[in-house]
Amino acid sequence: MTDNAQQPRPGSLRSILGGLVSLLLTRAELFGLEAQEQKEALLFDVLTGVAALIAFLVGLQALLLFIMVLSPEPWRALVLGLLAVVFLLGGTFALYRMRRRLHSQPAPFSVTLNEVRKDWEILNEKGSS
């Protein structure tokens, strides 16, 4: 008998509210999972980018010193000027690619938003029927 008192009747206000709360909790969990994935991806990208930048700069300094040592005296200015142009073009290209990649990524939490929109449409269909 206590079993029936615990279970709300299907279609009752209590049953509907229970379903809505359950749905909201599920969506909140999905949002939390996506937020964690976004945080981990961002942290990994930042750390990888910083490590790559440090390695690249150290290698670039070593390369420039090596070229300075090997270049004949009258050609040093020309060689270093050409290398500066090459590196500036490479940096510009890398920034362009990074900007394009950032603009082509899906919006954060798009999966959660799509699921909430689907839920809203289903609830509106049931409410209008």
C-alpha positions as CSV (number, residue, x, y, z in Angstrom):
1,M,0.0,0.0,0.0
2,T,2.9,2.4,0.7
3,D,4.2,1.4,-2.7
4,N,1.2,3.0,-4.4
5,A,1.4,6.1,-2.2
6,Q,5.1,6.6,-3.3
7,Q,4.4,6.3,-7.0
8,P,2.5,9.3,-8.6
9,R,-0.3,8.5,-11.0
10,P,0.8,8.8,-14.6
11,G,-0.3,12.2,-16.0
12,S,-0.6,13.8,-12.5
13,L,1.1,17.1,-11.7
14,R,3.5,15.3,-9.5
15,S,4.4,12.8,-12.2
16,I,4.9,15.6,-14.7
17,L,7.1,17.7,-12.3
18,G,9.1,14.6,-11.5
19,G,9.7,13.9,-15.2
20,L,10.8,17.6,-15.8
21,V,13.2,17.5,-12.8
22,S,14.7,14.3,-14.1
23,L,15.0,15.8,-17.6
24,L,16.7,18.9,-16.2
25,L,19.1,16.8,-14.1
26,T,20.0,14.8,-17.2
27,R,20.7,17.9,-19.2
28,A,22.7,19.5,-16.4
29,E,24.9,16.3,-16.3
30,L,25.4,16.6,-20.1
31,F,26.3,20.2,-19.7
32,G,28.8,19.4,-17.0
33,L,30.4,16.7,-19.1
34,E,30.7,19.0,-22.1
35,A,32.2,21.7,-19.8
36,Q,34.8,19.3,-18.5
37,E,35.7,18.2,-22.1
38,Q,36.0,21.9,-23.2
39,K,38.2,22.7,-20.2
40,E,40.5,19.7,-20.8
41,A,40.8,20.4,-24.5
42,L,41.6,24.1,-23.9
43,L,44.2,23.2,-21.3
44,F,45.8,20.7,-23.5
45,D,45.9,23.1,-26.5
46,V,47.4,25.9,-24.4
47,L,50.1,23.7,-22.9
48,T,51.0,22.1,-26.2
49,G,51.1,25.6,-27.8
50,V,53.4,27.0,-25.2
51,A,55.7,24.0,-25.3
52,A,55.8,24.2,-29.1
53,L,56.5,27.9,-29.0
54,I,59.4,27.6,-26.6
55,A,60.9,24.8,-28.6
56,F,60.4,26.8,-31.8
57,L,62.0,29.9,-30.4
58,V,65.0,28.1,-29.0
59,G,65.5,26.3,-32.3
60,L,65.1,29.6,-34.2
61,Q,67.8,31.3,-32.1
62,A,70.2,28.4,-32.6
63,L,69.5,28.4,-36.4
64,L,70.1,32.2,-36.7
65,L,73.4,31.9,-34.7
66,F,74.5,29.0,-36.9
67,I,73.7,31.0,-40.1
68,M,75.5,34.0,-38.7
69,V,78.6,31.9,-38.1
70,L,78.5,30.2,-41.6
71,S,77.6,33.3,-43.7
72,P,80.4,35.3,-45.3
73,E,80.8,38.8,-43.8
74,P,79.3,40.8,-46.7
75,W,76.2,38.5,-47.0
76,R,75.2,38.4,-43.4
77,A,72.8,41.3,-43.5
78,L,71.1,40.0,-46.7
79,V,70.8,36.4,-45.4
80,L,69.3,37.5,-42.0
81,G,66.9,39.9,-43.8
82,L,65.6,37.1,-46.0
83,L,65.3,34.8,-43.1
84,A,63.3,37.4,-41.2
85,V,60.9,37.7,-44.1
86,V,60.5,33.9,-44.3
87,F,59.8,33.7,-40.6
88,L,57.4,36.6,-40.6
89,L,55.5,35.0,-43.5
90,G,55.4,31.6,-41.7
91,G,54.1,33.2,-38.5
92,T,51.4,35.1,-40.4
93,F,50.3,31.9,-42.1
94,A,50.2,30.0,-38.8
95,L,48.1,32.7,-37.2
96,Y,45.7,32.7,-40.2
97,R,45.3,28.9,-39.9
98,M,44.7,29.1,-36.2
99,R,42.1,31.9,-36.7
100,R,40.3,29.8,-39.4
101,R,40.4,26.7,-37.1
102,L,38.9,28.6,-34.2
103,H,36.1,30.1,-36.4
104,S,35.2,26.7,-37.9
105,Q,34.8,24.8,-34.6
106,P,31.2,24.2,-33.4
107,A,29.9,26.4,-30.6
108,P,30.7,25.2,-27.1
109,F,27.9,23.2,-25.5
110,S,26.1,22.8,-28.9
111,V,25.1,19.2,-28.0
112,T,23.5,20.3,-24.8
113,L,21.7,23.1,-26.5
114,N,20.4,20.8,-29.3
115,E,19.1,18.3,-26.7
116,V,17.3,21.1,-24.8
117,R,15.8,22.4,-28.0
118,K,14.6,18.8,-28.8
119,D,13.1,18.5,-25.3
120,W,11.4,21.9,-25.7
121,E,9.9,20.9,-29.0
122,I,8.6,17.6,-27.6
123,L,7.1,19.3,-24.6
124,N,5.4,21.9,-26.8
125,E,4.0,19.1,-29.1
126,K,2.6,17.3,-26.0
127,G,1.2,20.5,-24.6
128,S,-0.6,21.5,-27.8
129,S,-2.1,18.0,-28.4
